[in-house]
């Protein structure tokens, strides 16, 4: 996890975690479909069987129960300690990503403005989204910007090396002509 994302994760307050738990337990019907998919992605990365629950409301209730049983949600859901990288997880995650993209296209922009009471919930899910994005880059499901930049830099260095070799060969040819 990058240092800035670690800071973002650690900045989540107990109130933020409590807001997530309460929303999942008391108002699961108000959770947007894209947020359900983000939670499914997160718990799939954790290797939790509850992510396989087909019914969204039941799934959200199970997530809320898990948070209720946890003494410290931040530690229990810490991706550096809990994410499991496996081929089964990767396959499930790819399917969920397709669903997430579809849901993002279907959602209205007006749904994005939530009540002040939902700020902690939204903050936790935003952090989860950022963590998932980084994890997806790590397992190479989506390309990393750093990797793309490295590939571009490598190509540029290769071109510079070729140019130096060309100049070197020209100098050798010139030396042979003069000698």
N, C-alpha and C positions, 0 to 999 in steps of 0.2 A: 504494500500500500504506500502510495506517495506520502511524503510528510504533510502536504497541505490537506490531503484527504483524511489522514490520521487525525489532524487537528480538527477538521470538520466533524468527524465521527465523535471524537472526545468532547466536542463542544455541545453535543446533545445533552440537554439537562434531564434530570429525573422527571421534571414536568413534561418534557417532550415525550419521553418513553411512556409516562402515565397517560398522556393524551392518546397515543397510539393504542395502548391497551384498552382504554375506555371506549374509544371509537370502534374497535374491533368487537368488543363485547356488548356494547349498548346500542350502537347504531350501524351494524354491519351493512344494512341496506343502503346507507348513504355513501359507501365507499365506491368510488368510480372503478369501472372495469379495468382501466389501465393500471390503477393502483393495486388491484387484485393480482394482476399479472406480474407486477413488480414484486409483490410479496411472494408470489409463487416462484419467481426466478430466484429470489433471495433464499427461500427455504429449500429450493432444489439444489442450489450451490452448497447449502449446509448438509445435504444428503438426508433431509427430513422426509419421512414417509407422508406426513400430513400434506405436503405439496401435491400429492397424487389424488387428494380428495376432489371429486368431480364437482360437487355442489359448492358454489362460491360462498354462500352464507355459512355452511358448515365449516368450510375451510377457514374463513375469517374467525369463526368461533374457536376453532382449534388453535389458531395463532394467538388469539386473545388468552386462551387457557394456558398456553405455553408461557406467555409473558407473565401471567398471574402467578404461575408456579416458580418463576425465576426470581431469585433474590436480587440479582443485578442484571437487568436486561442488556445493558451495554456490554458486559462481559460475556453473557450467554450468546449474544448474537455477533460478537466480534469476528469479522471475516478472516482475520489472520489466524485465529484459533479454530474456527469452525468450518470454513469452506473446504469441501471435498471435491477434488478434481478427478472425475472418472468419465469413461466413454458414455455410460448411461446418462450421467448428469449432462454431458455436452449435448447429447441427442435431445433430451427433454428441454434443455435451455434453448436450443435452436427452434424447436416447435413453439415455445412460449414467446420467443422474439418475433416470430411471424405474427402471432396473435396480438402482441403488443403493438406492432406497427399498424395492424388493421384497426385496432381500437383507437389509436391515436388519430387516425384519419377520420374515424366516425364521430369522435367527440366534438361537441360544440365548444367554441372558445369561451362562451359565457359561463360554462361549468367550471372554468378554472379559478374564478373568483369565489373563494370560500369564506365562510364566517370566521371571525377572529378566534373562536373557540377551537377551530380546526387547525390553527397555525402549527402547533406542536406535531400533530399528525403529519401535516404536509412537510414539515422540516425533516422528520425522520425518513419519510419516503423519498424526499429529494436526496438525502444522504445515501440511502439504500441504492437509488438510481445511479449515483456517482460511483459507489462501490461496485455495483454490478458492471458498469461500463468498464471500469479498470480491470475487473476480474475477467470479463469477456475478452479484453485485449490480452491479458496474461495467458489465457488458454488458447489464444489465437483463433477465436471464433469471429472476432472483428479485428481489422488491422489497427495497430497502434500508430499514433501520429509519430511517436519517436522512431518507430521502425521505418515508417515511410520516409521520414527525414533522413535517417541513416542510409536508406537505399539511395536517395537522391544524392546525398553527400558522397557515397561510395562511387556512384556513377561519375560525379564531377571529379573526384580524385583520380579515377581511372583515366578520364580524358586528359587531366593534367599530366599524369605519368606518360601517357602516349605522346603528348606534345613534347615533354622533356626527352623522351627517347628519339623522337624525330629530330629535335634540335641537336642531340648528341650525335646522331648518325650524320647529320649535315656537317657538323664540326669535324668529324672523322674524315668525311669525304673531302672537305676543304683542306685539312691537314695533309692528306695524301696528295692533293693537287699541288700544294705549295712545296712539298718535300721533294 
